[in-house]
């Protein structure tokens, strides 16, 4: 549910339209079941009063040319009513500690244009813009 809420919030911020998302509920479970068995993948959640209010997932990526690893953050979301209360920092701290435990030399993440609040958090946390992302979409239909 929280990942579908994440997608809905992003669509609203980027495209200025409300949309209901069910992709995580409908399709994400199969991917999650495979990933959670992998020691190179981690999910941290923040819980308040029995409710998941934030999530971050990350995975180790080998960098063959350097003989090292980096961490990629895949999903990172805190419900709007919990933003600004330290939840995002706690989640990112957990990933940083996991990266250190796994001897990763850096953490990468990508964020779409228009997600300015998130971008501000990343910069405040210490992330720097160092690359350009290229995307090639594959039509599986």
N, C-alpha and C positions, 0 to 999 in steps of 0.2 A: 504493500500500500504506500509506504513512504517513497519508494522509487517512482511510482506513478504520480504521486503528489509533486515530487521533484520535477518531473517532466512537464507537468501542468504549469508550475510556477515559471519554469524556463520559457515555455511557449508564450505565456502572458508577458514576461519581461522583454523577450526578443521580438515577438511578432504582434504584441498588443492585442491578443485575442484569447478568449477562454476556450479551452479544449479539454475534454475528458480523456485521460489516458488509461489504458488497461494493458499496455504492452508488457510491463513488468509482471503483472499478475498472470497474464495469459502465456507469455513466452519466456519470461525470465527464470522461471523455476527450473527448467531443464538445464540451462546454462549454469545456474547457481549450484545445482546438485553435482555437476562435474567439477566446478571450480573449488568448492569448499573442501574437496578431498585432496587438493593440491597444496602442498606446504609452501609454495611460492605465491600464494594468494591469501589475502586476509580481509576480513570485514570487521569493523568496529562499529558499535551502535551506542548512542547516548539514550538513556532511558530516564524518564521522569514520571513518577506516579504510575508506573506500570505501562507507560506508553512510550514507544520509540519516537524520539523527537529529532534525531539526527543520525546520519550514517556516513561512513567513508569506507571505500574499498580500494585496495591497492594490490599490485603484484610486482614481483621481481622480474627484471628484464636483463638477460645477459648482454654485455657489450663485448663481443668477441675481440674486436680490434684493440681494446684496452685491457682485456682480461679481468674485467670487473663487472659489477652489477649496478643497475639503477632501479629505482622504484617508480612506477607509474601509478598515479592516483586515477581511478576510473570514475567512481561516483563519489560525490561529496555534497551533502545537503543537510541543512538544519531548517526545521519548520520555521516559517516567518515569525511566529509568536515567541520563539526561543532564540532568535538571532539577537546578537548584542549582549548575551548573558554568559559568554565564556564557553558555550558548548562547542562551537567550531574550533576554538583553540585546543580544547581538550581532545577532540577527535584528531586534529592535525598532529598534536603532540604524540598521540598514540602511534600514528603512522611513522613519524620521525624516529621514535624509539624502536619500532619494529625494523625500520630501515637500518638503523645502527646495529641492531642485533644481528642482522643479515649481511653486514659489511657492505651495504650499498653506498656508493660515493655521491649520489645525488637523487633528488626527487623531481620528477617531471609531472606536470599536469597540463591539461588544455581546458580552455573555457571559451565558450562562444561569445561573439560580440554581443553587447547589450546587457551582459550580466555584471554591471558595474559594481554592485555591492560586493559580489564575490571577488572581483578583481581588486577592489580596495583591500579586502581581507588578505588576499595572497601577498600583495605588496607590503602591507603592514607586518605580515608574518615574516617576510624576508625573501620571498620569491622574486626573481627578476625575469623580465622578458628577454629571451636570448635566441629565439628561433621563430621560424614561420612554419605553419602547418599546411601540408598539402593533402587533399583528400581525393581519392578515386573511388566513386561509388559503383558497386556491382549490383546489377539488377538480377535478383535470384528468381524472378517470376517467369 
